[in-house]
Amino acid sequence: MGSATILSVNSDQTIAEALPRLYRDVLNALGRLEQLGAMGDAARLRAEAIAAYSRAWDATCYERLRSQLGRIEVAARDLERSRRPRLV
């Protein structure tokens, strides 16, 4: 499964327009983490994402979700790497 694209807000798009897409990317990345077996971490991070998304849709919320997406993607890549067989 490919990684989500970290969305950056451009001058033609408001934060309120960008946040639903970013939130969907976070949820998709959490689904990937769950598929990799990190259910507890995914549940905790999902609660954080819900809390952030349910507050004011402002630059702080956007940055919080963007940062969270990056952390989730790094965690998923690390899990995938640790499960790959190594050639000796």
N, C-alpha and C positions, 0 to 999 in steps of 0.2 A: 504494500500500500504506500503511495507516495506521500510526501510530507505536505502539509498545508502551506500555502503561500502567506507570508506575513504581509498583511495589507498596510500600505501607508496612505495616509489621507493626502490627497492632492488639493489644489486650490479650487477645483470644480466640484468637490465632494465634501459635504459637511460631516462632522463627527456623527451626527444622528443618522446619516445615511450609511456610514461606514461600519458603525457598531454592530448591526445585525449580522453582517457578513463575517466580521471578526469573531463574534460570539459563535457562529456556526463553525468556523475554522477551529476554535478552541474545543467545541463539542466533538468534532470529528477527530481531532488529535487525542482527546480523552478516550474515544472509542478504540483507537489504535492501541493506546496504553492498556486498556482493558483486555483487548485481544492478546496482548503479550503477557497477560496474567497479573498485571499490577493493579488488582481490583481495589485494594485499600487506598493506595496512592491516588488512583483515578477518582474514587469517591470523595476523598478530601479535596482534591483540586476542583472537582465539579462543584462542590459546595462553595468554594472560594469564587469560582466563575459566576455562579448564580448570584452570590452576594454582590459582586462588583457590577454585574449587568443590571441588577434591580435597583441600583442607586442612580444618581444623576448621570445622564449621558453627556459627559464632558471630557475634557482632555485627560483628566486623571483616570477616569474609567477606561478610556481608550488605551492609555499607556499601561495600566494594570493588566488588561486583557492581552495586550500585545506582548508584554513581558512574560505573562503566564504561558502563552502559546509557545514562546521560545523555550521556556523551561521544560514544557511537556515534550516538545519535539526532541530536545537533547536527551531527556530521560528515555524516550522510546528508542532513539538510535543506540543509546548505550545498552539497553536491554537486547536489542536485535544483535548487536556486536557480540555480546557475551554469550549468546546462544548459537552462534555460527561455529561450525567445526573448524578447528585450526589445522593447517597443514604443517607437518613437522619436517 
